[in-house]
Amino acid sequence: MVKYFQVLWSLLFSIMLHSMLLAAPGARVWWPTHGLIKIKCPYKKVKLSWFNKTVDPCPGLKQPICGTNFVTYDNPCILCVESFLGDRLDITTLEDFW
C-alpha cells in the first residue's frame, strides 16, 4: 500500500509540475533543436522549495547526454530541467559545439 501511494504521489506531482511548466507565461522553445527527442522548455523559473521529496520529472527516458558544464545527465529532459529551473541557464549539450 505504501509503495502504491509513493508511485501515485510521484505521478501526480509529475503531472502537476508539467502543467505548471506549460502554464508559465512567456516564450518557450523546443530543445534540443535537433535529434529525435524534443521537449519544450520554459524560460520562467518555478519555485518548488516547499516540496522536499525527490521526483523524476522525465521517467523512463534513458539517453545520457553531456552538458557544457561537463556533467553527464540521464537524458535531455533532465539537462533541460537543470538548465532552466536551476541557477545555470547556460548549460547546453556539448554536441552543439562539435
C-alpha positions as CSV (number, residue, x, y, z in Angstrom):
1,M,0.0,0.0,0.0
2,V,2.8,2.4,0.9
3,K,4.6,1.7,-2.4
4,Y,1.4,2.3,-4.3
5,F,0.9,5.6,-2.5
6,Q,4.5,6.7,-3.4
7,V,4.1,5.8,-7.0
8,L,0.8,7.6,-7.1
9,W,2.2,10.7,-5.4
10,S,5.2,10.8,-7.8
11,L,2.9,10.5,-10.8
12,L,0.6,13.2,-9.5
13,F,3.5,15.5,-8.7
14,S,5.0,15.0,-12.2
15,I,1.7,15.9,-13.8
16,M,1.3,19.0,-11.6
17,L,4.9,20.0,-12.3
18,H,4.4,19.5,-16.1
19,S,1.2,21.6,-16.0
20,M,2.9,24.4,-14.1
21,L,5.7,24.5,-16.6
22,L,3.3,24.6,-19.5
23,A,1.3,27.3,-17.9
24,A,4.3,29.5,-17.4
25,P,3.9,32.8,-19.3
26,G,6.5,33.8,-21.8
27,A,8.2,32.3,-24.7
28,R,9.0,28.6,-24.9
29,V,11.4,26.8,-27.2
30,W,11.8,23.2,-28.4
31,W,15.0,21.8,-27.1
32,P,17.3,20.5,-28.4
33,T,16.9,22.0,-31.8
34,H,18.0,18.7,-33.5
35,G,17.7,15.0,-32.7
36,L,14.9,12.5,-32.2
37,I,13.7,13.7,-28.8
38,K,12.4,17.3,-28.4
39,I,11.0,18.8,-25.3
40,K,9.5,22.2,-24.6
41,C,11.4,24.2,-22.0
42,P,10.0,27.3,-20.2
43,Y,12.2,30.3,-19.7
44,K,10.5,31.1,-16.4
45,K,11.8,29.5,-13.2
46,V,9.3,27.8,-10.9
47,K,9.9,27.9,-7.2
48,L,9.4,24.4,-5.7
49,S,11.2,24.9,-2.3
50,W,8.1,23.8,-0.5
51,F,8.5,20.3,-2.0
52,N,11.0,18.2,-0.1
53,K,10.9,14.9,-1.9
54,T,12.7,13.5,-5.0
55,V,10.7,13.1,-8.2
56,D,11.9,12.1,-11.6
57,P,10.3,14.6,-14.0
58,C,11.3,12.6,-17.0
59,P,10.7,8.9,-16.1
60,G,11.6,6.1,-18.4
61,L,13.9,8.1,-20.7
62,K,17.5,6.7,-20.8
63,Q,19.6,8.8,-23.2
64,P,22.8,10.0,-21.4
65,I,23.9,13.4,-22.6
66,C,26.9,15.6,-21.6
67,G,26.4,19.3,-20.8
68,T,28.7,22.2,-21.4
69,N,29.4,22.1,-17.6
70,F,31.0,18.6,-18.3
71,V,28.3,16.8,-16.2
72,T,26.6,13.8,-17.8
73,Y,22.8,14.0,-17.4
74,D,20.5,10.9,-17.7
75,N,18.6,12.4,-20.6
76,P,18.0,15.7,-22.5
77,C,14.9,16.3,-20.3
78,I,16.9,16.3,-17.1
79,L,19.5,18.6,-18.7
80,C,16.7,21.0,-19.7
81,V,15.2,21.0,-16.2
82,E,18.7,21.6,-14.6
83,S,19.4,24.4,-17.2
84,F,16.1,26.3,-17.0
85,L,15.0,25.7,-13.4
86,G,18.4,25.6,-11.8
87,D,20.8,28.5,-11.4
88,R,22.8,27.6,-14.6
89,L,20.9,29.0,-17.6
90,D,23.9,28.5,-19.8
91,I,24.0,24.7,-19.7
92,T,23.5,23.1,-23.2
93,T,24.6,19.9,-24.8
94,L,28.3,19.5,-25.8
95,E,27.4,18.1,-29.2
96,D,26.2,21.6,-30.1
97,F,29.9,22.6,-30.1
98,W,31.4,19.7,-32.1
